[in-house]
């Protein structure tokens, strides 16, 4: 028997890093990346997708990725 699964579409990127085993990121309706939150949520990818400077960091102890907006400079 396959384990239970669910799919959720959200704009709350912080929650996707905390609660999902795998995520898919869309940019302009097309798949930009898919995989584990740690593999997908990178500085370059999220900055490109959101079109603004962002830094990805992690929350201990689980190493959950979260995004930090950066000042334009």
DAHU-V841340 format. One record per residue. RES is the residue in three letters. SS is DSSP state (h for helix, s for strand, l for the rest). Layout:
RES;SS
RES;SS
//
This chain:
UNK;l
UNK;l
UNK;l
UNK;l
UNK;l
UNK;l
UNK;l
UNK;l
UNK;l
UNK;l
UNK;l
UNK;l
UNK;h
UNK;h
UNK;h
UNK;h
UNK;h
UNK;h
UNK;h
UNK;l
UNK;l
UNK;l
UNK;s
UNK;s
UNK;s
UNK;s
UNK;s
UNK;l
UNK;l
UNK;s
UNK;s
UNK;s
UNK;s
UNK;s
UNK;s
UNK;l
UNK;h
UNK;h
UNK;h
UNK;h
UNK;l
UNK;l
UNK;h
UNK;h
UNK;h
UNK;h
UNK;h
UNK;h
UNK;h
UNK;h
UNK;l
UNK;l
UNK;l
UNK;s
UNK;s
UNK;s
UNK;s
UNK;s
UNK;s
UNK;l
UNK;l
UNK;l
UNK;l
UNK;s
UNK;s
UNK;s
UNK;s
UNK;s
UNK;s
UNK;l
UNK;l
UNK;l
UNK;l
//
